[in-house]
Amino acid sequence: MVNFPATPSAAVRPAGGSAPTLLGVSGLSIRYGEKVALQGVDLEVRQNEIFGLIGPANAGKTSFLRALNRMDEFVPGMKVDGTITFAGRDVRTIRNLYALRRHIGVVFPLPVGLPLSIYDNVALAPRLRGVRNKTELDEIVQRCLTRAALWDEVKDRLKNLGSLLSGGQQQRLTIARALSQDPELLLLDEFSIAVDPVTTMRIEEVLKELRAELTIVLVTNLVQQARRLADRTAFFLGGRCVEIGATEDLFNGGAKDQRTIDYLEGRFG
């Protein structure tokens, strides 16, 4: 198994005293057959930040996420060019995909429930990496469900099927399952698309707390969600990264590209 150092020192520390870079993307282009989904993207994601990705449908946001932990290898016709580095390693050179994905967790737009109990949904990844001690598994399950703001609601029915939970609870179970891998990077693709507003706000509070422990890349079509959560935000349009900036700067008149301004002000989207 490939080992990625799990501390901030594992990332590449830039000059100037800013937070170290955990994820680096250079010249990233993505095609599906003849269709270009993304082209020429260069950006970096820093340690312990929430990095927002906004833009209209078909801007290339989800394709960007797919490339980060090599989901393209399971998507027919998807071709990725360019360089993606994680903790200083080129992800394309990692032979063990499970090792890579243990460090880069993903939460999809719709809850993906496994046909398992609530407990086993969260315990699956630890078991796959060799954890067998029940006390240790119990601790992992409780910790991850607590971090996903779900423990208090399910602690008395852990043997029940996860698929019987409400939509919002299933989405938080998905987050708990992703956290059970102890990732350094968590990718969230429109996590609130099938979740009610109250649950969305609860998950947002969870993400703010998780920022102290890991790095988050958040894809959202809700610009105000990016404003609430993201430290920095990138605006994607037509398969290109138009602009990147500190989130509050972008929303407070600091956007430099008129297309970014128009999107943030709701003129299209």
PyMOL commands that set and color helices and strands:
alter all, ss='L'
color gray80, all
select helices_A, chain A and resi 8-10+61-68+71-74+91-93+97-103+118-128+134-147+151-154+162-164+167-179+197-210+223-229+247-254+258-264
alter helices_A, ss='H'
color red, helices_A
select strands_A, chain A and resi 21-32+35-46+50-54+78-86+89-90+104-107+185-189+215-219+232-237+240-246
alter strands_A, ss='S'
color yellow, strands_A
deselect
rebuild
show_as cartoon
